[in-house]
């Protein structure tokens, strides 16, 4: 995940950010704030729900939402609390 996010950061700073910087200057925003905002939108993170854990060899996959739901069901807890 860290390596993928590193590649995403490179792509943002090289290509995507060039056009965004011009917009930021017109709107009076700071370049670093714009970069951080774009990174937060596009980075992968289990907490955002855009990451799945899987094993093709063992035929299983889950994300944190599914894991919390199953764990909560097993222990009689609220999935949102997990």
Backbone as a printed PyTorch tensor [residue, N CA C, xyz], in Angstrom:
tensor([[[  0.8280,  -1.1730,   0.0000],
         [  0.0000,   0.0000,   0.0000],
         [  0.8830,   1.2510,   0.0000]],

        [[  1.9360,   1.2080,   0.7760],
         [  2.8310,   2.3560,   0.8510],
         [  3.4840,   2.6270,  -0.5040]],

        [[  3.8610,   1.5720,  -1.1980],
         [  4.4830,   1.7440,  -2.5100],
         [  3.4910,   2.2960,  -3.5340]],

        [[  2.2700,   1.8190,  -3.4910],
         [  1.2480,   2.3290,  -4.4090],
         [  0.9710,   3.7940,  -4.1120]],

        [[  0.8460,   4.1500,  -2.8460],
         [  0.6170,   5.5490,  -2.4880],
         [  1.7890,   6.4270,  -2.9010]],

        [[  2.9950,   5.8790,  -2.8790],
         [  4.1620,   6.6250,  -3.3300],
         [  4.0650,   6.9290,  -4.8250]],

        [[  3.6480,   5.9450,  -5.5880],
         [  3.4650,   6.1500,  -7.0300],
         [  2.3620,   7.1570,  -7.2960]],

        [[  1.2780,   7.0570,  -6.5630],
         [  0.1810,   8.0180,  -6.7070],
         [  0.6740,   9.4280,  -6.4080]],

        [[  1.4720,   9.5810,  -5.3750],
         [  2.0050,  10.9000,  -5.0170],
         [  2.8770,  11.4570,  -6.1380]],

        [[  3.6830,  10.6060,  -6.7420],
         [  4.5090,  11.0600,  -7.8640],
         [  3.6570,  11.5230,  -9.0280]],

        [[  2.6360,  10.7500,  -9.3500],
         [  1.7590,  11.1150, -10.4620],
         [  1.0260,  12.4270, -10.1810]],

        [[  0.5930,  12.5920,  -8.9470],
         [ -0.1020,  13.8240,  -8.5790],
         [  0.8220,  15.0120,  -8.7530]],

        [[  2.0240,  14.9060,  -8.2230],
         [  2.9370,  16.0460,  -8.2450],
         [  3.4330,  16.3600,  -9.6480]],

        [[  3.5370,  15.3780, -10.5170],
         [  4.0760,  15.6270, -11.8540],
         [  3.0160,  16.1200, -12.8370]],

        [[  1.9650,  15.3590, -13.0080],
         [  1.0090,  15.6410, -14.0730],
         [ -0.2310,  16.3940, -13.6000]],

        [[ -0.8960,  15.7910, -12.6440],
         [ -2.2040,  16.2870, -12.2350],
         [ -2.1110,  17.6390, -11.5460]],

        [[ -1.0500,  17.8540, -10.8280],
         [ -0.9210,  19.0490, -10.0100],
         [ -0.6010,  20.2960, -10.8280]],

        [[ -0.0270,  20.1410, -11.9960],
         [  0.3340,  21.2970, -12.8130],
         [ -0.8990,  22.1430, -13.1130]],

        [[ -1.9520,  21.5160, -13.5590],
         [ -3.1710,  22.2690, -13.8600],
         [ -3.8420,  22.7690, -12.5860]],

        [[ -3.7290,  21.9920, -11.5130],
         [ -4.3440,  22.3820, -10.2500],
         [ -3.6400,  23.5840,  -9.6370]],

        [[ -2.3210,  23.6680,  -9.8030],
         [ -1.5670,  24.7970,  -9.2590],
         [ -2.0320,  26.1180,  -9.8760]],

        [[ -2.2830,  26.0930, -11.1590],
         [ -2.7680,  27.3070, -11.8130],
         [ -4.1090,  27.7370, -11.2340]],

        [[ -4.9760,  26.7710, -10.9860],
         [ -6.2640,  27.0700, -10.3730],
         [ -6.0750,  27.5950,  -8.9520]],

        [[ -5.1410,  27.0140,  -8.2160],
         [ -4.8940,  27.4200,  -6.8330],
         [ -4.3960,  28.8560,  -6.7800]],

        [[ -3.5150,  29.2040,  -7.7030],
         [ -3.0050,  30.5740,  -7.7230],
         [ -4.1270,  31.5680,  -8.0180]],

        [[ -5.0200,  31.1990,  -8.9240],
         [ -6.1470,  32.0690,  -9.2510],
         [ -7.0830,  32.2410,  -8.0640]],

        [[ -7.2640,  31.1740,  -7.2790],
         [ -8.1620,  31.2110,  -6.1250],
         [ -7.4690,  31.6760,  -4.8500]],

        [[ -6.1570,  31.8880,  -4.8870],
         [ -5.4220,  32.3570,  -3.7280],
         [ -5.1350,  31.2720,  -2.7060]],

        [[ -5.1630,  29.9970,  -3.1300],
         [ -4.8760,  28.8900,  -2.2240],
         [ -3.3780,  28.5880,  -2.2180]],

        [[ -2.9170,  27.9630,  -1.1460],
         [ -1.5160,  27.5620,  -1.0250],
         [ -1.2960,  26.2610,  -1.7960]],

        [[ -0.1740,  26.1700,  -2.5190],
         [  0.1380,  24.9810,  -3.3160],
         [  0.2210,  23.7290,  -2.4560]],

        [[  0.8180,  23.8370,  -1.2730],
         [  0.9580,  22.6790,  -0.3890],
         [ -0.4000,  22.1850,   0.0960]],

        [[ -1.3200,  23.1110,   0.3600],
         [ -2.6630,  22.7210,   0.7930],
         [ -3.3900,  21.9620,  -0.3090]],

        [[ -3.2300,  22.4130,  -1.5400],
         [ -3.8680,  21.7510,  -2.6740],
         [ -3.2860,  20.3560,  -2.8560]],

        [[ -1.9610,  20.2370,  -2.7580],
         [ -1.3080,  18.9370,  -2.8880],
         [ -1.7840,  17.9690,  -1.8140]],

        [[ -1.8350,  18.4350,  -0.5830],
         [ -2.2810,  17.5790,   0.5200],
         [ -3.7270,  17.1430,   0.3380]],

        [[ -4.5640,  18.0410,  -0.1220],
         [ -5.9710,  17.7130,  -0.3540],
         [ -6.1020,  16.6490,  -1.4440]],

        [[ -5.3700,  16.7980,  -2.5340],
         [ -5.4190,  15.8150,  -3.6300],
         [ -4.8950,  14.4560,  -3.1680]],

        [[ -3.8230,  14.4620,  -2.3870],
         [ -3.2790,  13.2040,  -1.8810],
         [ -4.2950,  12.5010,  -0.9890]],

        [[ -4.9560,  13.2320,  -0.1180],
         [ -5.9480,  12.6390,   0.7650],
         [ -7.1090,  12.0450,  -0.0060]],

        [[ -7.4610,  12.6520,  -1.1180],
         [ -8.5560,  12.1420,  -1.9410],
         [ -8.1660,  10.8480,  -2.6530]],

        [[ -6.9090,  10.7430,  -3.0890],
         [ -6.5140,   9.6510,  -3.9690],
         [ -5.7130,   8.5410,  -3.3060]],

        [[ -5.1700,   8.7650,  -2.1260],
         [ -4.3780,   7.7320,  -1.4620],
         [ -5.2550,   6.5690,  -1.0220]],

        [[ -4.6520,   5.3990,  -0.9590],
         [ -5.3410,   4.2040,  -0.5010],
         [ -5.1370,   4.0370,   0.9950]],

        [[ -6.2140,   3.6810,   1.6900],
         [ -6.1550,   3.5030,   3.1340],
         [ -7.2910,   2.5730,   3.5660]],

        [[ -7.0060,   1.5830,   4.4060],
         [ -8.0750,   0.6820,   4.8590],
         [ -9.2190,   1.4220,   5.5560]],

        [[ -8.8910,   2.5110,   6.2500],
         [ -9.9240,   3.2670,   6.9520],
         [-10.9330,   3.9010,   5.9960]],

        [[-10.4970,   4.2110,   4.7970],
         [-11.3940,   4.7840,   3.7900],
         [-12.2660,   3.7250,   3.1330]],

        [[-11.8970,   2.4670,   3.2850],
         [-12.6620,   1.3920,   2.6600],
         [-12.2560,   1.1350,   1.2230]],

        [[-11.1420,   1.6900,   0.7820],
         [-10.7210,   1.4690,  -0.5960],
         [ -9.5590,   0.4740,  -0.7000]],

        [[ -9.4050,  -0.3640,   0.3350],
         [ -8.3690,  -1.3970,   0.3430],
         [ -9.0180,  -2.7120,   0.7420]],

        [[ -8.6760,  -3.7610,   0.0110],
         [ -9.1450,  -5.1020,   0.3520],
         [ -7.9310,  -5.9900,   0.5860]],

        [[ -8.0600,  -6.8990,   1.5000],
         [ -7.0170,  -7.8710,   1.8000],
         [ -7.4840,  -9.2100,   1.2300]],

        [[ -6.5940,  -9.9210,   0.5340],
         [ -7.0430, -11.1470,  -0.1180],
         [ -5.9190, -12.1540,  -0.2680]],

        [[ -6.3370, -13.3760,  -0.5340],
         [ -5.4120, -14.4570,  -0.8570],
         [ -6.0330, -15.2810,  -1.9750]],

        [[ -5.4380, -15.2340,  -3.1620],
         [ -5.9300, -16.0350,  -4.2810],
         [ -5.6670, -17.5170,  -4.0170]],

        [[ -4.5730, -17.8080,  -3.3550],
         [ -4.2210, -19.1900,  -3.0590],
         [ -5.2510, -19.8490,  -2.1360]],

        [[ -5.6780, -19.1170,  -1.1070],
         [ -6.6180, -19.6670,  -0.1290],
         [ -8.0690, -19.2770,  -0.3880]],

        [[ -8.3020, -18.4980,  -1.4390],
         [ -9.6610, -18.1070,  -1.8660],
         [-10.4270, -17.3430,  -0.7860]],

        [[ -9.8450, -16.2610,  -0.2800],
         [-10.5630, -15.4040,   0.6560],
         [-10.2070, -13.9530,   0.3940]],

        [[-11.1020, -13.0760,   0.7800],
         [-10.8750, -11.6310,   0.6590],
         [-11.8160, -10.9060,   1.6120]],

        [[-11.3830,  -9.7540,   2.1020],
         [-12.2240,  -8.9310,   2.9640],
         [-11.6810,  -7.5100,   2.9920]],

        [[-12.5420,  -6.5800,   3.3710],
         [-12.1130,  -5.2240,   3.6990],
         [-12.4840,  -4.9840,   5.1550]],

        [[-12.1660,  -3.8350,   5.6880],
         [-12.4230,  -3.6050,   7.1150],
         [-13.9020,  -3.6000,   7.4640]],

        [[-14.7240,  -3.1550,   6.5370],
         [-16.1740,  -3.1380,   6.7930],
         [-16.6950,  -4.5600,   6.9670]],

        [[-16.3310,  -5.4400,   6.0620],
         [-16.7650,  -6.8390,   6.1510],
         [-16.1920,  -7.4990,   7.4010]],

        [[-14.9260,  -7.2390,   7.6850],
         [-14.2870,  -7.8220,   8.8650],
         [-14.9840,  -7.3620,  10.1420]],

        [[-15.2830,  -6.0750,  10.2440],
         [-15.9560,  -5.5460,  11.4370],
         [-17.3480,  -6.1450,  11.5840]],

        [[-18.0550,  -6.2930,  10.4680],
         [-19.3980,  -6.8650,  10.5090],
         [-19.3610,  -8.3020,  11.0180]],

        [[-18.4460,  -9.1140,  10.5020],
         [-18.3550, -10.5130,  10.9320],
         [-17.8970, -10.6330,  12.3870]],

        [[-16.9350,  -9.8090,  12.7690],
         [-16.4460,  -9.8270,  14.1390],
         [-17.5420,  -9.3910,  15.1190]],

        [[-18.2760,  -8.3650,  14.7540],
         [-19.3650,  -7.8800,  15.6020],
         [-20.4560,  -8.9320,  15.7460]],

        [[-20.7650,  -9.6190,  14.6620],
         [-21.7720, -10.6670,  14.7090],
         [-21.3280, -11.8050,  15.6330]],

        [[-20.0560, -12.1510,  15.5480],
         [-19.5370, -13.2550,  16.3660],
         [-19.5560, -12.9170,  17.8610]],

        [[-19.2330, -11.6850,  18.2190],
         [-19.1410, -11.2870,  19.6220],
         [-20.3240, -10.4740,  20.1150]],

        [[-21.3480, -10.2820,  19.2640],
         [-22.5310,  -9.5450,  19.6620],
         [-22.2670,  -8.0750,  19.9210]],

        [[-21.4450,  -7.4610,  19.0890],
         [-21.0880,  -6.0540,  19.2440],
         [-21.6910,  -5.2190,  18.1220]],

        [[-21.5620,  -3.9250,  18.2630],
         [-21.9860,  -2.9880,  17.2220],
         [-20.8530,  -2.8520,  16.1910]],

        [[-21.1100,  -3.1450,  14.9070],
         [-20.0400,  -3.0450,  13.8970],
         [-19.4820,  -1.6440,  13.7560]],

        [[-20.2860,  -0.6350,  13.9380],
         [-19.8120,   0.7530,  13.8170],
         [-18.8260,   1.0910,  14.9330]],

        [[-18.9920,   0.4550,  16.0950],
         [-18.0810,   0.7010,  17.2060],
         [-16.7040,   0.1200,  16.9210]],

        [[-16.6560,  -0.9250,  16.1250],
         [-15.3650,  -1.5280,  15.7900],
         [-14.6810,  -0.7080,  14.7470]]])
